[in-house]
Amino acid sequence: MVWSCSEATVSAPDEARALEALKTVQSIPAKDLDQLVTDEIGQSLLGVFAAMARAMGPDDDRQETARKVHLMVLAYLMRGELDSAPKKSPAKKQK
């Protein structure tokens, strides 16, 4: 599936690239993750994530809302990782 957003065409990553991005983001030390959140996401977008999390679970406690925000942060960073990683050409089938 290909979609267009802000004049950029994006293709869905294959499973291997998605898993690689997940592993890369999961391996970021907590201190560096905090800095990435500050530098790349910022308070405005964190506020949007928090509002979305509260909208998804208006009766959730703070801890559950924080988990949802954390998931959104990781997804955002994964997308950045996917955008910056070189795309591999699909493997050619051998006959």
Backbone as JSON, one array per atom type, in Angstrom:
{
  "sequence": "MVWSCSEATVSAPDEARALEALKTVQSIPAKDLDQLVTDEIGQSLLGVFAAMARAMGPDDDRQETARKVHLMVLAYLMRGELDSAPKKSPAKKQK",
  "N": [[0.84, -1.18, 0.0], [0.55, 2.19, -0.83], [0.71, 5.52, 0.17], [0.07, 9.04, 0.28], [1.37, 11.8, 1.94], [1.63, 15.04, 2.93], [2.93, 15.72, 0.53], [4.84, 13.71, 0.34], [5.63, 10.49, -0.7], [4.94, 7.39, 0.66], [5.83, 4.08, 1.39], [4.63, 1.07, 2.78], [6.61, -0.63, 5.18], [8.46, -3.71, 4.8], [8.17, -6.78, 6.69], [10.67, -7.47, 7.85], [12.11, -5.03, 7.85], [10.45, -3.53, 9.51], [10.64, -4.94, 11.94], [13.36, -4.61, 12.43], [13.47, -1.83, 12.82], [11.9, -1.66, 15.13], [13.5, -3.13, 16.97], [15.75, -1.48, 17.0], [14.74, 0.92, 18.1], [13.84, -0.06, 20.57], [16.26, -0.62, 21.75], [17.35, 1.74, 22.56], [18.94, 3.51, 25.09], [17.47, 4.57, 28.24], [18.08, 7.25, 29.06], [18.96, 8.4, 26.66], [16.65, 8.03, 25.19], [14.87, 9.74, 26.49], [16.06, 12.17, 25.75], [15.73, 12.09, 22.97], [12.96, 12.19, 22.82], [12.54, 14.77, 23.77], [14.0, 16.27, 21.84], [13.09, 15.4, 19.26], [10.33, 14.96, 19.33], [9.0, 16.68, 21.15], [7.19, 18.93, 23.38], [4.68, 19.82, 22.48], [3.71, 17.88, 20.62], [3.79, 15.66, 22.31], [1.78, 16.43, 24.04], [-0.41, 16.24, 22.32], [-0.35, 13.46, 21.85], [-0.95, 12.62, 24.47], [-3.55, 13.65, 24.76], [-4.85, 12.16, 22.79], [-4.52, 9.6, 23.88], [-6.02, 9.85, 26.25], [-8.51, 10.24, 25.11], [-8.93, 7.77, 23.95], [-9.19, 6.19, 26.17], [-11.01, 7.27, 28.39], [-11.57, 6.67, 31.03], [-9.29, 5.59, 32.01], [-6.53, 5.12, 34.29], [-3.73, 7.21, 35.31], [-1.36, 5.78, 34.84], [-2.04, 3.9, 32.87], [-2.72, 5.63, 30.79], [-0.21, 6.81, 30.4], [1.18, 4.58, 29.45], [-0.02, 4.23, 26.96], [0.71, 6.62, 25.7], [3.47, 6.24, 25.69], [3.65, 4.07, 23.93], [2.79, 5.33, 21.58], [4.88, 7.16, 21.28], [7.05, 5.42, 20.83], [6.19, 4.27, 18.41], [6.24, 6.53, 16.76], [8.99, 7.12, 16.8], [9.91, 4.78, 15.62], [8.91, 5.1, 13.03], [10.47, 7.23, 12.2], [12.95, 5.96, 12.25], [12.56, 4.06, 10.24], [12.25, 5.77, 8.06], [14.8, 6.84, 7.87], [16.48, 4.71, 7.48], [18.27, 2.85, 5.01], [16.56, 1.62, 2.2], [16.09, -1.7, 1.27], [16.49, -3.51, -1.72], [13.96, -5.58, -3.09], [14.38, -9.06, -2.75], [15.42, -11.08, -5.43], [13.64, -13.71, -6.93], [14.81, -16.99, -7.06], [15.22, -19.3, -9.68]],
  "CA": [[0.0, 0.0, 0.0], [1.29, 3.45, -0.91], [-0.14, 6.68, 0.44], [0.77, 10.31, 0.17], [1.14, 12.7, 3.07], [2.49, 16.23, 2.83], [3.69, 15.63, -0.7], [5.82, 12.63, 0.39], [5.03, 9.19, -0.94], [5.47, 6.45, 1.63], [5.43, 2.69, 1.22], [4.67, 0.29, 4.02], [7.84, -1.43, 5.25], [8.26, -5.15, 4.92], [8.26, -7.23, 8.09], [12.06, -7.42, 8.32], [12.45, -3.63, 8.15], [9.66, -3.11, 10.67], [11.25, -5.55, 13.12], [14.65, -3.94, 12.64], [13.18, -0.52, 13.41], [11.45, -1.91, 16.5], [14.66, -3.51, 17.77], [16.61, -0.3, 17.14], [14.1, 1.83, 19.04], [13.83, -0.7, 21.88], [17.62, -0.67, 22.29], [17.8, 3.08, 22.97], [18.98, 3.66, 26.56], [16.43, 5.47, 28.76], [18.54, 8.64, 29.04], [18.94, 8.84, 25.26], [15.25, 8.07, 24.77], [14.34, 11.01, 27.01], [16.59, 13.27, 24.93], [15.06, 11.98, 21.66], [11.59, 12.68, 23.0], [12.64, 16.22, 23.86], [14.51, 16.85, 20.6], [12.38, 15.03, 18.04], [8.88, 14.96, 19.47], [8.65, 17.97, 21.75], [6.06, 18.99, 24.31], [3.41, 20.0, 21.77], [3.26, 16.59, 20.11], [3.5, 14.83, 23.48], [0.45, 16.83, 24.49], [-1.37, 15.64, 21.39], [-0.38, 12.04, 22.17], [-1.66, 12.45, 25.74], [-4.97, 13.89, 24.49], [-5.35, 10.99, 22.07], [-4.58, 8.48, 24.83], [-7.16, 10.08, 27.13], [-9.72, 10.05, 24.31], [-9.11, 6.32, 23.76], [-9.54, 5.57, 27.45], [-11.31, 8.36, 29.3], [-11.62, 6.19, 32.42], [-7.99, 5.01, 32.37], [-5.73, 5.84, 35.29], [-2.56, 7.89, 34.72], [-0.38, 4.8, 34.39], [-2.5, 3.35, 31.59], [-2.58, 6.71, 29.8], [1.22, 6.93, 30.13], [1.55, 3.43, 28.6], [-0.49, 4.52, 25.6], [1.58, 7.68, 25.17], [4.78, 5.61, 25.43], [3.49, 3.29, 22.7], [2.77, 6.29, 20.47], [6.25, 7.69, 21.14], [7.87, 4.39, 20.18], [5.75, 4.17, 17.02], [6.75, 7.72, 16.08], [10.43, 6.95, 16.61], [10.09, 3.71, 14.62], [8.69, 5.67, 11.7], [11.69, 7.98, 11.89], [14.0, 4.98, 11.95], [12.26, 3.5, 8.92], [12.5, 6.8, 7.06], [16.22, 7.12, 7.74], [17.21, 3.49, 7.11], [18.24, 2.6, 3.57], [15.61, 0.58, 1.78], [16.72, -2.79, 0.54], [15.75, -3.97, -2.89], [13.38, -6.87, -2.87], [15.2, -10.16, -3.22], [14.91, -11.7, -6.64], [13.37, -15.12, -6.77], [15.67, -17.88, -7.81], [14.47, -20.34, -10.43]],
  "C": [[0.89, 1.24, 0.0], [0.3, 4.57, -0.63], [0.7, 7.93, 0.39], [0.39, 11.19, 1.34], [2.13, 13.85, 2.96], [3.45, 16.13, 1.66], [4.79, 14.55, -0.69], [5.09, 11.31, 0.18], [5.73, 8.18, -0.05], [4.95, 5.07, 1.33], [5.52, 1.99, 2.56], [5.95, -0.55, 4.03], [7.52, -2.91, 5.26], [8.51, -5.54, 6.37], [9.68, -7.13, 8.64], [12.47, -6.0, 8.69], [11.71, -3.13, 9.37], [10.26, -3.68, 11.95], [12.59, -4.92, 13.44], [14.46, -2.57, 13.3], [12.74, -0.67, 14.86], [12.63, -2.24, 17.42], [15.58, -2.32, 18.01], [16.03, 0.65, 18.18], [14.1, 1.24, 20.45], [15.22, -0.69, 22.54], [18.14, 0.69, 22.76], [17.8, 3.16, 24.49], [17.99, 4.73, 27.03], [16.84, 6.94, 28.69], [18.51, 9.21, 27.62], [17.51, 8.94, 24.73], [14.6, 9.37, 25.24], [14.79, 12.19, 26.16], [15.94, 13.26, 23.54], [13.64, 12.53, 21.75], [11.6, 14.2, 23.04], [12.99, 16.83, 22.51], [13.61, 16.6, 19.39], [10.86, 15.1, 18.14], [8.4, 16.27, 20.06], [7.37, 17.91, 22.57], [4.71, 19.11, 23.59], [2.86, 18.67, 21.27], [2.99, 15.61, 21.24], [2.13, 15.16, 24.04], [-0.64, 16.26, 23.62], [-1.49, 14.14, 21.67], [-1.17, 11.79, 23.46], [-3.17, 12.66, 25.55], [-5.59, 12.71, 23.75], [-5.5, 9.79, 23.01], [-5.77, 8.63, 25.77], [-8.48, 9.88, 26.38], [-10.0, 8.55, 24.09], [-9.57, 5.63, 25.03], [-9.85, 6.62, 28.48], [-11.35, 7.95, 30.77], [-10.31, 5.56, 32.88], [-7.33, 5.81, 33.48], [-4.5, 6.43, 34.58], [-1.55, 6.9, 34.15], [-0.77, 4.21, 33.03], [-2.4, 4.39, 30.48], [-1.11, 6.86, 29.42], [1.7, 5.78, 29.24], [1.16, 3.69, 27.14], [0.38, 5.59, 24.94], [2.95, 7.09, 24.82], [4.73, 4.79, 24.14], [3.48, 4.21, 21.48], [4.15, 6.87, 20.21], [7.12, 6.67, 20.42], [7.48, 4.22, 18.71], [6.27, 5.34, 16.2], [8.24, 7.58, 15.8], [10.73, 5.82, 15.62], [9.91, 4.25, 13.22], [9.9, 6.48, 11.27], [12.83, 7.07, 11.54], [13.79, 4.38, 10.57], [12.56, 4.5, 7.81], [13.98, 7.03, 6.82], [17.04, 5.9, 7.3], [17.16, 3.29, 5.6], [17.28, 1.46, 3.25], [16.37, -0.46, 0.98], [15.85, -3.17, -0.64], [15.16, -5.32, -2.58], [14.26, -7.96, -3.45], [14.58, -10.77, -4.47], [14.74, -13.19, -6.4], [14.3, -15.92, -7.64], [14.84, -18.93, -8.49], [15.14, -21.66, -10.28]]
}
